[in-house]
Amino acid sequence: MKFKKTILKNGLRVIIVPMKDNPTVTVLVLVEAGSKYETKKVNGISHFLEHMCFKGTVKRPRAIDISKELDAIGSQYNAFTAQEYTGYYAKSGARHFKKIFNVVSDIYLNSTFPEIEMQREKGVIIEEINMYKDMPNRHVQDLIMELLYGDQPAGWNIAGEKKNILNMKRDDFVEYKKEHYLPEATTIVIAGKLNEKEVMKEVNKVFGKISRGKKAQKLKVKEKQIKPEVLVSFKKTDQTHFVLGVRSYDLFNKKNAELYVLGGILGGGMSSRLFQKLREEMGVGYYVRAYNDSYTDHGFFQISAGVDNKRIEEVLKAVLLECKKLKNNIISEEELNKVKEFLIGNMKLSLESSDDVANFLGGQELLKKEIKSLEEKVKEIRKVTASKIQSLAKELFKDNKLNLALIGPFKDKSKFSKILKF
C-alpha cells in the first residue's frame, strides 16, 4: 500500500493513497475533536456539532441541498464522533472526486448552524440516545467506560446527557468549533482512483489559506483501581449483555501487536477459545468478542457477550477460567500461527475498499502522527511469540485490574463481585 503524506504550511496533514484498480474514491476529513475534549457542561457537543454540519452551509443553505447533491451521484456519505476525533466522509465513483471533495470540505469549513435546525435536531439526538439505551449490547459499552473512568471525559457518554442537549445554544457550537476545528488538528485522506496533482490542487485551493489557531487540549485520563469493580444496570431483557474489562495500554505502547493477537486467541473467529467454549460447547450465546480498546493515553482489554440470563454466573466463571489458562499454560505454536494468519487475512480483507483504507491510514496519522503500513503491521504480528502472550496475560489478568459492566434482569451486584477473581 503506497501513500504520500504532505503537511501544508498551516499544519494541516494530507494523505493521498492511489488505488488504480479501485473504481471509487473516498474523501475523509478527520479532526481532533471528541467527547474527551469537552467540559461537563457541554458534554455531547462534539457529536451534536457533527449533526449540525449537515444542516446547511453558506453555499448549500439547507440540509436537503447537501443530501440531494450527493445522492444525485450515488455517493455514500456520513460522519461519526468518537472520544478523540470526529470524521466526515463521502465515497463515490472516481470521476466525481471534485464534487464530493467540494461538499465534504464545505460541510467542514462553512456550516452555518441554523437556529431552527438546531432546535429540531435536539429531538433527533435525544431519540438517538434513547435508541442506544434500548440496545443493551451497545449501551453496555457506555457502562464499561463509566465504570472504568467515572466522572471525567473518558467516562462520559459521547452523545452526552439529554439535559445538556436541550440547553445547548448556537453560540456553543460556534465557540467549540473555533477552539477545535483548526488546520493543525486536521487530517485529510483521499484514497482511491485519483490524480495526485488534481487532488493537491483542490486541497491547496480550499484548505491552504486557512489560518492556524490555538487548539484547546484534552485532560489527561486519571486511572485508579485497587480491587475488582462491578456496575449492574437493571433491565428486563431476554439476554444478559456484559463487558469484562481489564486495564491495559495506550495506542503508543509496544505491546499493541501482542494485545491484538491475545484478542484473536480469545475471540477471533469461530475457532477462537471463547467462541468454542460459550457457543459450541455451552450453547449459551450467539456472539462473543475480545479485543483491546486503546486511546492516546489509556486502554483496556475487553471481552463482551450476550448470554442466557440463567447462566450468566456460569459464563463469567468460564470466561475467567479461559483467561487464567493463558496465564498458566503457554499457547501451542499451531494455535498461535492459526490466530496470526486469521488476523492478517482479516486485516487484508478489511482494506479492499477506498473508505476502509482512508480510515486505516487517517486514524493512525491523526492520533499518533505516524503511519504504519499494512506490511509493517503484519511483521509485528508475526513477531509475537507464545512466551510474550503468556507474559502479557500475567500482566493483564489480575484481580485489581478487573471490571464488569452488565445489563440484565438483576439488581444485586454482590453475587457478581464474588465471582470476579482469576
C-alpha positions in Angstrom: 0.0 0.0 0.0 1.7 3.2 -1.2 0.7 6.6 0.1 2.1 10.2 0.2 1.9 12.5 3.2 2.1 16.3 2.8 1.9 18.9 5.6 0.7 22.3 4.5 2.2 25.5 5.9 -0.7 25.9 8.3 -0.1 22.4 9.8 -2.9 20.5 8.0 -1.9 17.0 7.1 -2.9 15.4 3.7 -2.6 11.7 3.0 -3.1 10.7 -0.7 -3.5 6.9 -1.4 -3.6 5.9 -5.1 -5.6 2.8 -5.7 -5.5 2.5 -9.5 -7.6 -0.7 -9.7 -10.3 0.6 -7.4 -13.3 2.3 -9.2 -14.1 4.6 -6.3 -12.6 7.5 -4.4 -13.1 8.5 -0.8 -12.6 11.9 0.8 -12.3 11.7 4.6 -11.7 14.7 6.9 -10.7 13.9 10.5 -10.4 16.4 13.3 -9.1 16.2 16.9 -12.5 16.9 18.5 -14.4 14.4 20.5 -16.0 13.9 23.9 -12.6 13.9 25.7 -12.2 17.5 24.7 -15.4 18.6 26.3 -16.4 20.0 29.7 -19.2 18.6 31.8 -21.5 21.4 30.8 -21.2 20.8 27.1 -20.7 17.0 27.1 -22.2 15.8 23.8 -21.3 18.9 21.8 -18.8 17.2 19.6 -21.5 14.7 18.4 -24.2 17.4 18.2 -21.8 19.6 16.1 -21.2 16.7 13.7 -25.0 16.5 13.1 -25.3 20.3 12.7 -22.6 20.3 10.0 -25.0 18.6 7.6 -27.8 21.2 8.3 -26.6 23.9 5.9 -23.6 25.9 4.6 -23.3 29.3 3.0 -23.3 27.7 -0.4 -25.8 25.0 0.4 -28.2 26.7 2.9 -30.5 23.6 3.6 -29.8 20.0 4.6 -31.6 18.8 1.5 -29.2 20.8 -0.7 -26.3 18.7 0.7 -28.0 15.3 0.6 -29.6 15.8 -2.8 -26.3 16.8 -4.4 -24.6 13.7 -3.0 -27.5 11.3 -3.7 -27.6 12.5 -7.3 -24.2 10.9 -7.9 -24.8 7.8 -5.9 -22.4 8.8 -3.2 -22.2 7.1 0.2 -21.6 9.8 2.9 -21.8 10.2 6.6 -20.0 11.4 9.7 -19.0 9.9 13.1 -17.9 11.0 16.5 -15.6 9.2 18.9 -13.8 10.1 22.1 -10.8 11.7 20.5 -11.9 12.7 17.0 -14.7 13.5 14.5 -14.8 12.4 10.9 -16.7 13.5 7.8 -16.6 11.5 4.6 -18.0 10.8 1.2 -17.3 8.0 -1.3 -18.3 7.9 -4.9 -17.3 6.8 -8.4 -13.8 8.1 -9.1 -15.0 10.7 -11.7 -17.0 12.5 -9.0 -13.9 13.3 -6.9 -14.2 17.1 -7.3 -17.9 17.1 -6.4 -17.5 15.1 -3.1 -14.4 17.0 -2.1 -16.3 20.2 -2.6 -19.2 19.1 -0.5 -17.2 17.5 2.3 -14.9 20.5 2.6 -17.9 22.8 2.6 -19.5 20.9 5.4 -16.4 21.0 7.4 -15.5 24.6 6.9 -18.6 26.6 6.2 -21.5 25.2 8.2 -23.9 27.9 9.4 -25.7 26.1 12.3 -29.3 27.4 11.5 -31.2 28.1 14.8 -34.4 26.4 13.6 -32.4 23.3 12.5 -30.6 23.2 15.9 -33.8 23.1 17.8 -35.2 20.4 15.6 -32.1 18.3 15.8 -32.2 18.3 19.6 -35.1 15.9 19.3 -33.2 13.7 16.9 -30.2 13.4 19.2 -32.4 12.6 22.2 -34.0 9.8 20.2 -30.6 8.6 19.2 -29.6 8.4 22.9 -32.9 6.6 23.6 -32.2 4.2 20.8 -28.8 3.2 22.1 -30.2 2.7 25.6 -32.7 0.3 24.1 -29.8 -1.7 22.6 -28.1 -3.4 25.6 -25.3 -4.9 23.5 -24.4 -1.3 22.5 -25.3 0.5 25.8 -23.1 -1.8 27.9 -20.1 -0.3 26.1 -21.1 3.1 27.6 -21.3 1.5 31.0 -17.9 -0.1 30.9 -16.4 3.4 30.2 -18.4 4.9 33.1 -17.1 2.1 35.4 -13.5 2.4 34.3 -13.2 6.2 34.2 -16.0 7.6 36.3 -16.8 11.4 36.2 -14.1 12.5 33.8 -14.3 13.0 30.0 -13.2 9.4 29.2 -16.1 8.1 31.3 -18.8 10.3 29.8 -21.2 9.3 27.1 -20.1 10.5 23.6 -23.7 11.5 22.8 -24.0 13.5 26.1 -26.8 13.9 28.6 -30.3 14.8 27.5 -30.3 18.0 29.7 -27.1 19.2 28.0 -28.5 18.7 24.6 -31.6 20.7 25.4 -29.6 23.5 26.9 -27.1 24.0 24.1 -27.2 27.2 22.1 -25.9 28.2 18.7 -23.0 30.2 20.3 -21.8 27.0 22.0 -21.2 25.4 18.5 -19.5 28.4 17.1 -17.1 28.7 20.1 -16.4 24.9 20.2 -15.6 24.8 16.5 -13.4 27.8 16.8 -11.4 26.1 19.5 -11.0 22.7 17.8 -11.6 22.7 14.1 -8.2 24.0 13.2 -5.8 23.0 10.4 -3.1 21.8 12.7 -5.6 19.4 14.3 -7.0 18.2 11.0 -6.0 15.3 8.7 -7.5 14.9 5.2 -7.3 11.5 3.4 -8.1 10.9 -0.2 -8.0 7.3 -1.3 -8.9 5.5 -4.5 -8.6 6.0 -8.2 -7.2 9.6 -8.4 -4.9 12.1 -10.0 -2.4 13.2 -7.4 -1.8 16.6 -8.9 -5.5 17.3 -9.2 -6.0 16.3 -5.6 -3.3 18.5 -4.2 -4.6 21.4 -6.3 -8.0 21.1 -4.8 -6.7 20.7 -1.3 -4.4 23.8 -1.5 -7.2 25.9 -3.1 -9.7 25.1 -0.3 -7.6 24.5 2.8 -4.2 26.1 2.1 -5.1 29.6 3.3 -6.9 28.7 6.5 -5.2 30.3 9.5 -3.8 28.4 12.4 -5.3 28.9 15.8 -4.8 27.9 19.4 -6.1 24.4 19.8 -7.8 23.6 23.1 -6.4 20.4 24.6 -8.0 17.5 26.4 -7.5 16.5 30.0 -5.2 13.6 30.7 -7.1 10.5 31.9 -6.7 9.6 35.5 -6.7 5.9 36.4 -7.1 4.4 39.8 -8.2 0.9 40.9 -7.4 -1.3 43.9 -10.0 -4.0 43.6 -12.4 -5.6 41.1 -15.3 -3.3 40.3 -18.9 -4.1 39.1 -21.6 -2.0 37.5 -25.0 -3.6 37.1 -27.8 -1.9 35.2 -31.3 -3.5 35.7 -33.3 -4.1 32.5 -35.9 -6.8 31.7 -34.1 -8.4 28.9 -34.1 -11.9 27.4 -30.3 -11.9 27.5 -27.7 -10.6 29.8 -25.1 -8.4 28.0 -21.8 -7.9 29.7 -18.3 -6.5 29.2 -15.5 -7.9 31.2 -12.6 -5.4 31.0 -9.0 -5.2 32.4 -6.9 -2.0 32.2 -4.2 -2.3 29.6 -2.1 0.1 27.4 -2.4 3.1 25.2 -2.0 3.5 21.4 1.7 4.1 21.7 2.6 1.0 23.7 4.9 -1.5 22.1 2.7 -4.4 23.2 -0.2 -3.5 20.9 0.6 -6.3 18.5 0.6 -8.8 21.4 -2.8 -7.4 22.6 -4.1 -7.8 19.1 -3.1 -11.5 19.0 -4.4 -12.0 22.5 -7.8 -10.8 21.3 -7.6 -13.2 18.4 -6.8 -16.1 20.6 -9.8 -15.5 22.8 -12.4 -14.1 20.4 -11.1 -14.1 16.8 -13.3 -16.2 14.6 -15.4 -19.3 15.2 -12.4 -21.4 16.2 -11.3 -19.0 19.0 -11.3 -20.2 22.5 -14.3 -18.2 23.8 -16.4 -18.9 20.7 -15.8 -22.6 21.1 -16.5 -22.5 24.8 -19.6 -20.3 25.0 -21.3 -21.1 21.7 -20.2 -24.5 20.6 -19.7 -26.2 24.0 -22.0 -24.4 26.4 -24.6 -23.2 23.9 -25.3 -20.0 26.0 -25.0 -17.2 23.5 -24.7 -16.0 19.9 -21.9 -13.5 19.9 -18.6 -13.2 21.9 -15.8 -10.7 21.2 -12.4 -10.0 22.6 -10.1 -7.1 21.7 -8.0 -4.2 23.1 -9.7 -0.8 23.1 -6.8 1.8 23.0 -6.7 5.5 23.1 -3.9 8.1 23.2 -3.4 7.9 27.0 -5.2 4.8 28.2 -6.6 1.5 27.1 -8.5 -1.6 28.3 -8.8 -5.2 27.0 -12.4 -6.3 26.9 -14.4 -9.5 26.4 -18.1 -9.0 25.6 -21.0 -11.3 25.0 -24.8 -11.7 25.2 -25.8 -14.8 27.1 -28.7 -16.8 28.7 -29.9 -14.9 31.8 -30.0 -18.1 33.9 -26.4 -19.0 33.1 -24.6 -15.7 33.4 -22.6 -16.7 36.6 -21.6 -19.9 34.9 -20.5 -18.0 31.8 -18.4 -15.4 33.7 -16.6 -18.2 35.6 -15.9 -19.9 32.2 -14.5 -16.7 30.7 -12.3 -16.0 33.7 -11.0 -19.6 33.5 -10.0 -19.2 29.9 -8.1 -16.1 30.8 -6.4 -17.9 33.6 -5.4 -20.7 31.3 -3.4 -18.2 29.2 -1.5 -17.2 32.3 -0.7 -20.7 33.5 -0.2 -22.5 30.2 1.8 -21.5 27.1 -0.1 -21.5 23.9 0.9 -24.0 21.2 2.7 -22.9 18.1 0.0 -24.4 16.0 -2.8 -22.4 17.6 -0.6 -19.2 17.7 0.1 -19.5 14.0 -3.5 -20.1 13.2 -4.6 -17.0 15.0 -1.9 -14.9 13.4 -2.9 -15.9 9.9 -6.6 -15.3 10.8 -5.8 -11.7 11.9 -3.5 -11.0 8.9 -6.0 -12.4 6.5 -8.9 -10.4 8.0 -6.8 -7.2 8.0 -6.1 -7.6 4.3 -9.8 -8.2 3.6 -10.7 -5.1 5.6 -8.7 -2.9 3.3 -10.2 -3.7 -0.1 -12.3 -0.5 -0.3 -11.2 3.1 -0.6 -13.1 4.2 2.6 -11.6 1.4 4.7 -8.1 2.4 3.5 -8.8 6.1 4.3 -9.9 5.2 7.8 -6.9 2.9 8.4 -4.3 5.5 7.5 -6.2 8.6 8.6 -6.8 7.3 12.1 -3.2 6.5 12.7 -2.0 9.9 11.4 -4.5 11.9 13.4 -3.9 10.2 16.7 -0.3 9.0 16.5 1.3 11.4 14.0 2.8 8.4 12.2 1.5 5.7 9.9 2.4 2.0 9.9 1.7 0.3 6.6 -0.2 -3.0 6.3 3.2 -4.7 5.7 4.7 -3.3 8.9 1.7 -4.3 11.0 1.9 -7.8 9.5 5.6 -8.1 10.5 4.7 -7.0 14.1 2.0 -9.7 14.3 4.4 -12.4 13.0 7.0 -11.5 15.7 4.6 -12.2 18.6 5.7 -15.3 20.4 3.9 -17.7 22.7 6.0 -16.6 25.7 5.1 -13.0 25.1 1.4 -13.9 25.1 1.8 -15.7 28.4 3.7 -12.8 29.9 1.0 -10.3 28.7 -1.7 -12.5 30.2 0.1 -12.5 33.5 0.3 -8.7 33.4 -3.3 -8.0 32.5 -5.3 -10.7 34.1 -5.0 -9.5 37.7 -7.9 -9.1 40.2 -7.1 -5.4 40.8 -7.4 -4.6 37.1 -10.8 -6.4 36.6 -14.1 -4.7 35.8 -17.5 -6.0 34.9 -20.3 -3.9 33.3 -23.6 -5.8 32.9 -27.2 -5.2 31.7 -29.9 -7.7 32.6 -32.7 -8.5 35.0 -30.5 -8.1 38.1 -30.4 -5.6 40.9 -27.8 -7.0 43.3 -24.2 -6.8 42.2 -22.8 -8.7 45.2 -23.1 -12.1 43.6 -21.1 -10.9 40.6 -18.5 -9.3 42.8 -17.8 -12.7 44.4 -17.1 -14.2 41.0 -14.6 -11.6 39.9 -11.2 -13.1 40.6 -8.7 -15.0 38.5 
